Amino acid sequence: MVDMLDKAPSLLWLQLQYLQIQLIWFCMYILAPVLRASDIQNYSAARTPGDKMKTRGINHMAMVTNDMEKTVRFYRDIMGFPLVAAIGGNPNGLRARHYFFETGPNSTIAFFEWAGAEDFHKPAGLEAAGRIQFDHVSFDVETEDELLDLQTRLNDAGQEVTTVIDHNFIHSIYFHDFSGIALEASVWITNPTGKAPDHSNKNIFNDPNPVPALQEEMDQARLVESNG
């Protein structure tokens, strides 16, 4: 009973975060097309040439897999990308696993695990019809102030943009381009890149039932630590 009470606040927080994200996407992709402003040309004319947004590149690309185990085996074991964060997998909160692999300083590729997603195969660069295995791109910004500056720029342009969403290890805003492509801008709060994975940090490793590939890695890390 005590153990359940200890877990209750974290489970409630995960449930609220999940509902918040669902509400945001509903507002952006169901309501926003009806309400979107049409003054983009006036905004663009008012901008000074060279007045660029400050980013450090791609924070993460969020892709989709139907099997996180095989995804870890490929990106970590074959490609050599460290698995630096593993969240979700909680039936009472963020249900979909969401794993991040470091591709370079401050940059990651991330995957949602959706069991019903169909595998998709096509040659790169060739046109394809139907569903594409892609979710969104996140641009990396250096500070919270730069995140808020981008939010202001989007609002000034009449674009729908969310409030700052606290994902514990990153803070993000969500918006989309004129083609409807889902975009995000993120600032690292706990940057897991550029160092050994910290499996003890529950902000970035909180999957209560990690896939076997990750569990092996965590067990090995504990063994190395215990042996000094």
Buried (B, 14 or more C-beta within 10 A) or exposed (E): EEEEEEEEEBBEEBBEBBEBBEEBEEEBEEEBEEEEEEEEEEBEEEEEEEEEEEBBEBBBBBBBBBBBBEBBBBBBEEEEBBBBBBBBBBEBBBEBBBBBBBBEEBBBBBBBBBEEBEEEEEEEEEEEEEEEBEBBBBBBBEEEEBBBBBBEBBEEBBBBBBEBBEBBBBBBBBBBEEEEEBBBBBBBBEBBBEEEBBBEBEBBBBBEEBBEBBEEBBEEBEEEEEEE
